[in-house]
Amino acid sequence: MANRFVTLSVVLAMIGVSHAENAKLAQARNEIDAVHYDKAQSLLVEALKAGNNTPADVAEIYRLSASTAIVLGKADVAEQYYRRWLALDPRATLSSDLAPKLREPFVAAQAYMQARGSLAVRVARRSATEIEVVVESDPLAMVASVTLDGGAPAPLGVDHRRVLTASPATKPTVFVLDELGNHLRELPVAETVSTTVQRADVAPARAEPQEPSFFTRWYVWAVPAVAGMSIGAAFGVASGNADEELTQMLYGKPFYSDVEELRAKRDRDALLGNVVGGIGVGFAAVATYFFVMERRRKSVAVAPTGGSGAVGFTVSGSW
């Protein structure tokens, strides 16, 4: 009898805490209706920190916190709350009659989240007693742990997966929790074993090689290679001719200015020949590399680079 009394007391205490958490959110709503936004902001923070909120309550706390922050002149804080709201509900919208200035943080948050996606979690039975949870997308790093029907929170692995154990006779629900213990997702588990979620200890299938991009085709680099080496050779020939002309000139009695002008031309042509010819040789090396990789059907990536007066390229590939 005593044990039953203790158990009943614990259950009642837990119910009381749950009601207290909901009461904070309810009080915050009342303060917002009374235009007491500073008080509402504090109550919303307390409601979130209390933990154990449902996904709907968490989304509402983020939405109300954002609108409260806007009124208090904290647009950057509002945007952060709106991002979290959109991560949980990517289809969330604001009232169309809201003032444009009040909508700006939400629009900015929408643009940010559209580029990163929303929170996405999958669950599936691996066996009669094993349930695998996979966090496929968590752009704001909101997920801290997962649990099964209110059990002890279990952190995710480095691969964003966790296998939970459940009785085969039950119909469990997976709770996805944040760092405060709030429920971000509540996902029922199918009764039958599923293979839609890949096991963490099985290597993924090897991806088929993709069609090479424009900059990984050898002939794209062969064209500037031929052009560079040809132009470099032309400058080299011009420099050699100028050197021979200078030698012949020195046997006579040339003017000093003519000698200096011819020397400058020779040196300039020699420099241009070396630079342009060297670039052509570099392009030829890349063209040869891609030709060989194409024969071997390897995937290669290349990107042009530049800076400090120099031009070059970066090549990466797999062997």
N, C-alpha and C positions, 0 to 999 in steps of 0.2 A: 504494500500500500504506500509506503514511504517513497519507494522508487517511482511509482506512478505519479505521486505528488510533485516530485522533483522534475520529472519529465514534463508534466503539464505546466509547471512554472516556467521552465525554459522556453517552451513553445509560446506561452503568453508573452514572455519578455521579448521574444523575437518579433511577434506581431506588433507589440508596442513600438519597437524601434522602427519597423517598417512604416507604421502610421506616422511616427515623428518625422521621418524623412519626407513623406508625402506632404506633411503639414508645412514644412519649410517652403516647398514649391507653391502650395496653396497660398501661404502668406505673401510670397513674392508676387503672385498674381494680384492679390488684393492691394498691395502697395503700388503696383504699376497702375491699377485702376484709379488709385487715389493720387496719382502723379507724384509719388514719393520714390523717385528713381534711385536715389542713393541708398535708401533702406532696402529696396528691391534687389539692388546689386549685391549687397552683403548676404541677403537671404538666399539668392541663387548660388553664390559661392558655397554657402553652408550646405545647401541641398545637394550640390554635386560632390562635395567632400564627404558627405555622409555615406555615399556608396549605395550599392544594391538597388539603384534606380532601374526601371525598365527602359528598353530602347526608346519608347515613345517619350518617357519622362526626360531622358538624356537629351533627345533632340529638342524638346521644348525648352529645357534649361539653356541650351546653346542659343536657340533662337531668341529667347527673352533676354539673355545676357548681351547678345549683340545689339538688339534694339535699345536696351538700357544704356549701353556704352555709347551709342550714337548720340542719345539725348544729353549725356554727360560730357560730350565733346571729345570722346576717345574713339575716333574713327579707325585707327590702326588696331585697337583691341577688338572693335566690332568685327573687323574683317577676319581676325583670327577665329572668333567664335563662329562666324558664318562659314568659314572653311570647314570646321568640324561638323557643323550642321549638314553641309552639303556632302561631306564624306559619308555620313550616315544615310542621307536622303538626297541623292543627286537630282531628283525631280522637284525639290523644294522651290517654292516661289514666294514672292512678296506681293502684297496688295498692289494692284495697278494704280490706285489713287495716291500712293505714297509719294511724298515730295522727292524730286530727283536727287537733292543733296543727301537725303536719308537713304536712298537706294545705292549710292556710289560704293560704299564698302561691300555691299552684297554683289554688285556687278563685278567688282574687282575680285572677290572671292570666287565667283562663278568662273571667271577667266582662268584663275589659278588652278582650280580643281578640274576644269575641262581638259587641261593639259596633263593632268596627273591621274585622273580617274577617281573612283570612290572605293570605299571599303568593300572587299569581296571575300567571302569565306565559303568553303565547301566542306560538307561532311559526308561520310559514307561508311558503311560497315565493311571492314576487311574480313571479318569472320563473325561467328555468332556472338562473341564476347568483345571483339576489338572494334573500336570506332575511331576512324582517322579524321582529324580536323586539319584543313589546309587553308592558310591565309594567303589567298592568291594576290591580293592587292591591299596595301595599307599605306597610302601615300603620306599620311601624317603621323605614322608610327603610334597609333592609338591603342592597339591591342597589346595587352601585357600578359594575359593568361587565358586559359579556357578551363571550363569545368563541366561536369555532367550532373544535371539535376541538383545543383546547389552543393556539390561535393567540394573537396579541397581544390583550390585553383592550381593549375599545372602550367608552368611556363612553356612557351614554344621552343623548339629546337632552332638551330641556326638556319635550317632549311624551311622555317616557318610552318612546321608540321608538329602534330602531337597525336599520339595514339592513346585513347582513353579506354578503360575497361568497364564494361557494363554487363548486367545479367542478361542472358539471352531471352528471358521471359518478360522483360520490361520494354516499354516504348520510351526511351530516354530523350531528353532535349539537351543540346549543347548550348551552354552559355559562353559567349565571347565577352571577356571582361577588359576594362581599362585598368590603369594603375590604381584607381580608387575602388575597384570592385563593382563599378557600374556595368550594366548589361548593354553592350553595343549591338549584339545580335543574339536572338534566341532561335535556334535552328532545330527542328524536330529531326530525328534520325529514322531513316527508312527501316522497315522490319527485315527486308531481304538483303543479302550480301550484294554489294555493288563493286564493280571494277572500274568505275569512272574516275576514281581518284588513284593516281599512280602511287605505288608503294615507295617509301623513301629509300628502301634498301635495294631497289631494282634500278639499274642504270637506264636512263632514258634512251629512246631509240635515236640512232644517229640520223641527223638531218640530211636530206638529199642536197647535193651541191646546187647552188643557185646559179642562174645565168650571170656570167661576169659583167660587171658594170663597164661603162664607156672608158673610164680611165685605167681599166685593167686589161685592155686589149693591146697587144704588142704593136700593132701598126699605128696606133695613136701616138706612140712615142717614137716610132721609127721615122715618121715624117719630119719632126723637128730635129731628130738626130742627123738625118741626111743633110737637111738644110744648114744646121749648125756647123757640121764638119766641112761642108762645101764652102760656106762663107769664110770659115776660119782658114781653110786652105787658100782661098783667094787673097785674104789679107796677108797670109804668109808669103805667097808669091810676090805680092806688091812690096812687102818689106824686103825680100831678097833682091828684087829689081832695084829698089832704092839704094840698097847697100852697094850693089855693083856700080850704079851710077855715081855714088859718092866716091868710090875708089878711083874711078876714072877721072872724076873731077879734081881729086887731090893731086894728080900728076900735072895738071896745068897750073894756072894762077887764078883760081876762082876768088870771087868776092866772099868775104866772111859771112855776110848775111845769107848768101845762097847756100853755103855749106851748112849753116845752122838750120835753115829751113828744110833742107833735104834730110838732115839727121833727125829732126823732129818728126818728119813724115815717116821715116824708116822705123823709128821707135814706136810711133803711134800704131802703125800697121802691124808691127810685131806684137804689141800688147793686145790689140783687137783680135788678131789671129789666134793668140793663145787662149784668150777668154772665151771667144765664140766657139772655137774648136773644142775647148775643154767641155763647154756646156753640151755641145753636140755629142761628144764621147760619153758624157753622163747619160744623155737621153738614149744613146745606143745601148748602154749597159742595162738600162731599165727595160728597153724594148726586148733585149735578149732574154732578160729574166722572165718577163711576162710570156714570151714565146715558149720558153721551157716549161713554165708553170701551166700554160694552156695545154701543152702536150700531156702534162701529168694530171690535168684536171684538178688543179689545186685552186683554192680560193685565196685571192690576194687583194689587199687594200692599199691604195696609194692616195696621198694628198699633197698638193703643192704647198710649200712653205716659203717664207721670205722674212727679211728683217735685217737691219744694220747694213743696208746697201747690198745684200746678197740674196740670190734666188736659188732655191733648191727644191727638194721633194722628200717626202717621207714614204717609205715602202714597208709594208708589214704583210706577212703571209705565214702559212703553215707548211711544214715539211713532214 
